[in-house]
Amino acid sequence: EVLPLMAEGLVLPYLDVPFQHAHPDVLKRMKRPANGEKNMERILRWREACPELVIRSTFIAGFPGETESEFQVLLDFMQEAQIDRAGCFAYSPVEGASANDLPGALPDAVREERRARFMAVAEQVSAAKLQARVGQTLQVLVDSAPALGR
């Protein structure tokens, strides 16, 4: 319902959607309801309805049991989805979380290396999307200007 309003310029065309991962098996282990294929379909529909849509998301790399091929699905998703701004966290155990009991805990170095690889892809996607805007005139909203005393 909000996408048409975004397309008309009545609502800021920005969504912050925590996809977390793209591989269906990892999402199941995370106890997330969606899967990467459906998420990609959603993104394509959203962008069709509102081409100016900016999507921000967060992801987790190195979740217990994540294989290299599952991680590659995540990297491929990031490339295909063209998420405008993305953050990625290396999985870390949280007190009381059921994920702590899952088999296949990855070493810290692997989790961090995957986070860094993801962020390299995310930075490339973001830079390309920003570069495409160079030379455009855009309407902006400034909510403060400390240098001007406002």
DRENDO-1510 file (C-alpha; in Angstrom, 1 decimal, always signed):
<recs>
REC; n; res; u; v; w
REC; 1; GLU; +0.0; +0.0; +0.0 .
REC; 2; VAL; +2.8; +2.4; +0.7 .
REC; 3; LEU; +4.8; +1.7; -2.5 .
REC; 4; PRO; +2.4; +3.7; -4.7 .
REC; 5; LEU; +2.7; +6.6; -2.3 .
REC; 6; MET; +6.5; +6.4; -2.6 .
REC; 7; ALA; +6.2; +6.3; -6.4 .
REC; 8; GLU; +4.1; +9.4; -6.3 .
REC; 9; GLY; +6.6; +11.2; -4.1 .
REC; 10; LEU; +4.3; +11.4; -1.2 .
REC; 11; VAL; +6.3; +9.2; +1.0 .
REC; 12; LEU; +10.1; +8.8; +1.1 .
REC; 13; PRO; +11.0; +5.9; -1.1 .
REC; 14; TYR; +13.1; +4.0; +1.5 .
REC; 15; LEU; +12.7; +0.6; +3.1 .
REC; 16; ASP; +14.9; -0.9; +5.8 .
REC; 17; VAL; +14.3; -4.6; +5.6 .
REC; 18; PRO; +16.5; -7.0; +7.7 .
REC; 19; PHE; +16.8; -9.9; +5.2 .
REC; 20; GLN; +19.6; -11.5; +7.4 .
REC; 21; HIS; +20.5; -14.1; +4.7 .
REC; 22; ALA; +19.5; -15.5; +1.3 .
REC; 23; HIS; +20.0; -19.2; +1.5 .
REC; 24; PRO; +16.7; -21.0; +2.6 .
REC; 25; ASP; +18.6; -23.5; +4.8 .
REC; 26; VAL; +20.4; -20.8; +6.7 .
REC; 27; LEU; +17.2; -18.8; +7.1 .
REC; 28; LYS; +15.5; -22.0; +8.5 .
REC; 29; ARG; +18.3; -22.4; +11.0 .
REC; 30; MET; +17.9; -18.7; +11.9 .
REC; 31; LYS; +14.1; -19.4; +12.3 .
REC; 32; ARG; +13.3; -16.7; +9.7 .
REC; 33; PRO; +10.0; -17.1; +7.8 .
REC; 34; ALA; +11.2; -15.9; +4.4 .
REC; 35; ASN; +13.5; -17.4; +1.8 .
REC; 36; GLY; +15.9; -15.7; -0.5 .
REC; 37; GLU; +14.0; -16.5; -3.7 .
REC; 38; LYS; +10.8; -15.0; -2.3 .
REC; 39; ASN; +12.8; -12.0; -1.1 .
REC; 40; MET; +14.2; -11.4; -4.6 .
REC; 41; GLU; +10.7; -11.6; -6.1 .
REC; 42; ARG; +9.6; -9.0; -3.5 .
REC; 43; ILE; +12.5; -6.7; -4.3 .
REC; 44; LEU; +11.8; -6.9; -8.0 .
REC; 45; ARG; +8.1; -6.1; -7.5 .
REC; 46; TRP; +9.0; -3.2; -5.2 .
REC; 47; ARG; +11.4; -1.7; -7.6 .
REC; 48; GLU; +8.9; -2.1; -10.5 .
REC; 49; ALA; +6.3; -0.2; -8.5 .
REC; 50; CYS; +8.8; +2.4; -7.3 .
REC; 51; PRO; +12.0; +2.7; -9.4 .
REC; 52; GLU; +13.5; +5.3; -7.1 .
REC; 53; LEU; +13.2; +3.0; -4.1 .
REC; 54; VAL; +16.2; +2.8; -1.8 .
REC; 55; ILE; +16.6; -0.4; +0.1 .
REC; 56; ARG; +18.8; -0.8; +3.2 .
REC; 57; SER; +19.3; -4.2; +4.9 .
REC; 58; THR; +21.4; -6.1; +7.4 .
REC; 59; PHE; +22.8; -9.6; +7.1 .
REC; 60; ILE; +24.6; -12.1; +9.2 .
REC; 61; ALA; +27.7; -14.0; +7.9 .
REC; 62; GLY; +29.0; -17.1; +9.5 .
REC; 63; PHE; +25.9; -18.4; +11.2 .
REC; 64; PRO; +26.4; -21.9; +12.7 .
REC; 65; GLY; +26.5; -24.5; +9.9 .
REC; 66; GLU; +26.8; -22.0; +7.1 .
REC; 67; THR; +28.7; -23.6; +4.3 .
REC; 68; GLU; +30.8; -21.8; +1.7 .
REC; 69; SER; +28.2; -22.5; -1.0 .
REC; 70; GLU; +25.4; -21.1; +1.3 .
REC; 71; PHE; +27.5; -18.0; +1.8 .
REC; 72; GLN; +28.1; -17.7; -1.9 .
REC; 73; VAL; +24.3; -17.7; -2.3 .
REC; 74; LEU; +24.2; -14.7; +0.0 .
REC; 75; LEU; +26.9; -12.9; -2.1 .
REC; 76; ASP; +25.0; -13.7; -5.3 .
REC; 77; PHE; +21.8; -12.4; -3.7 .
REC; 78; MET; +23.5; -9.1; -2.8 .
REC; 79; GLN; +24.7; -8.7; -6.4 .
REC; 80; GLU; +21.3; -9.5; -7.9 .
REC; 81; ALA; +19.2; -7.6; -5.4 .
REC; 82; GLN; +21.3; -4.5; -5.7 .
REC; 83; ILE; +20.7; -3.5; -2.1 .
REC; 84; ASP; +21.5; +0.2; -1.9 .
REC; 85; ARG; +23.0; +0.2; +1.6 .
REC; 86; ALA; +23.9; -3.0; +3.5 .
REC; 87; GLY; +25.5; -3.9; +6.8 .
REC; 88; CYS; +26.8; -7.3; +7.7 .
REC; 89; PHE; +27.7; -8.7; +11.1 .
REC; 90; ALA; +29.8; -11.7; +11.8 .
REC; 91; TYR; +27.7; -14.1; +13.8 .
REC; 92; SER; +28.5; -14.1; +17.5 .
REC; 93; PRO; +26.8; -16.2; +20.2 .
REC; 94; VAL; +24.2; -14.4; +22.3 .
REC; 95; GLU; +23.5; -15.6; +25.8 .
REC; 96; GLY; +20.4; -17.8; +25.9 .
REC; 97; ALA; +20.0; -18.0; +22.1 .
REC; 98; SER; +19.0; -21.4; +20.7 .
REC; 99; ALA; +21.5; -20.8; +17.8 .
REC; 100; ASN; +24.3; -21.4; +20.3 .
REC; 101; ASP; +23.3; -25.1; +20.4 .
REC; 102; LEU; +23.4; -25.6; +16.6 .
REC; 103; PRO; +26.1; -27.8; +15.2 .
REC; 104; GLY; +28.8; -26.4; +12.9 .
REC; 105; ALA; +29.9; -23.3; +14.8 .
REC; 106; LEU; +32.5; -21.5; +12.6 .
REC; 107; PRO; +35.8; -20.2; +13.8 .
REC; 108; ASP; +36.0; -16.4; +14.5 .
REC; 109; ALA; +38.4; -16.0; +11.6 .
REC; 110; VAL; +36.0; -17.6; +9.1 .
REC; 111; ARG; +33.0; -15.5; +10.4 .
REC; 112; GLU; +35.0; -12.3; +10.1 .
REC; 113; GLU; +36.5; -13.2; +6.7 .
REC; 114; ARG; +33.0; -13.8; +5.4 .
REC; 115; ARG; +31.7; -10.5; +6.8 .
REC; 116; ALA; +34.5; -8.7; +5.1 .
REC; 117; ARG; +33.9; -10.4; +1.8 .
REC; 118; PHE; +30.2; -9.5; +2.0 .
REC; 119; MET; +31.0; -5.9; +2.8 .
REC; 120; ALA; +33.3; -5.7; -0.1 .
REC; 121; VAL; +30.5; -6.7; -2.4 .
REC; 122; ALA; +28.0; -4.4; -0.6 .
REC; 123; GLU; +30.4; -1.5; -1.0 .
REC; 124; GLN; +30.8; -2.1; -4.7 .
REC; 125; VAL; +27.0; -2.3; -5.2 .
REC; 126; SER; +26.5; +0.9; -3.2 .
REC; 127; ALA; +29.3; +2.8; -5.0 .
REC; 128; ALA; +27.9; +1.9; -8.4 .
REC; 129; LYS; +24.4; +3.0; -7.4 .
REC; 130; LEU; +25.7; +6.3; -6.1 .
REC; 131; GLN; +27.9; +6.8; -9.2 .
REC; 132; ALA; +24.8; +6.5; -11.3 .
REC; 133; ARG; +23.4; +9.5; -9.5 .
REC; 134; VAL; +26.3; +11.8; -10.2 .
REC; 135; GLY; +25.2; +14.8; -12.3 .
REC; 136; GLN; +21.5; +14.4; -11.3 .
REC; 137; THR; +19.6; +17.1; -9.5 .
REC; 138; LEU; +17.8; +15.7; -6.5 .
REC; 139; GLN; +15.3; +17.1; -4.0 .
REC; 140; VAL; +16.7; +16.7; -0.4 .
REC; 141; LEU; +15.6; +17.4; +3.1 .
REC; 142; VAL; +18.1; +18.9; +5.5 .
REC; 143; ASP; +17.1; +18.4; +9.1 .
REC; 144; SER; +20.0; +20.3; +10.6 .
REC; 145; ALA; +23.0; +22.4; +9.5 .
REC; 146; PRO; +25.4; +22.7; +12.4 .
REC; 147; ALA; +28.0; +24.6; +10.3 .
REC; 148; LEU; +25.3; +27.2; +9.7 .
REC; 149; GLY; +24.2; +27.3; +13.4 .
REC; 150; ARG; +20.9; +25.6; +12.6 .
</recs>
